[in-house]
Amino acid sequence: MVAGGNVSALPYFDFNVPRNVTTAVGQTAFLHCRVEQLGDKGVSWIRKRDLHILTAGILTYTSDARFQVIRPDKSDNWTLQIKFPQERDSGIYECQVNTEPKMSLAFRLNVIEAKARIMGPADLYVKTGSSVTLTCVISQGPHDLGTVFWYRGAAIIQQPVVLTEQTASAQPQPRVRIDIDWTDQLTSRLHISKARPADSGNYTCIPTIAEPASVNVHVINGEHPAAMQHGNKNSASVSISVHILVYSFTVFLIKRMR
């Protein structure tokens, strides 16, 4: 849908462009302004919060080299490009045409700090032989959320994975695999079957355009984590009791020496 029309020779904006644009910190942003029947008029980009003129025609009027206008030869598109955007760059930007009266079309730029999160506790305890699924979710960000890489410690978990278990049919089945879903959010799942103590470690999901997230996996034999934690509490209580006894005995000795 367009405004204006060919009734007059005046310029008019094409509204069939995204005007609420979301991008992640560091990911180049583009605001597309399309002006029909421009004639001898000029197009400028203005930052609304301080009314700073960023570009006029194909020239840049700011010392911030991250801003640039892109306009292919004889094109009706005047695209404001913002490299390495930060959260402070969020706000309203206006595409203006120097008609009388002035024409302007507002665009909202949202620059967000996209962050990944791994569902569940920061320390995950599982028994040897059980299955483990780590789910990494990036729920805020632009639609182009890229992909996710998984690491155990400093080593990337490759796909396909060479860790396998032989089935009855002698067909190798991956013991470690990664699934990725793109919906309203980006979800990556790391599956580990028949977990071994050697699978213990720090697992990190690193998205291409978001802050990473980590979880510590502990594959244990026998003793249940709750028992381990209970044992730790008992040990702490014993330790505190010993300190109290030592302190009391020391005070008793000092009094006797006096």
Secondary structure, 3 states (H helix, E strand, C coil): CECCCCCCCCCEEECCCCCEEEEECCCCEEEEEEEECCCCCCEEEEECCCCEEEEECCEECCCCCCEEEECCCCCCEEEEEECCCCHHHCEEEEEEECCCCCEEEEEEEEEECCECEECCCCEEEEECCCCEEEEEEECCCCCCCCCEEEEECCEECCCCCCCEEECCCCCEEECEEEEEEECCCEEEEEEECCCCHHHCEEEEEEECCCECEEEEEEEECCCCHHHHHHHHHHHHHHHHHHHHHHHHHHHHHHHHHC
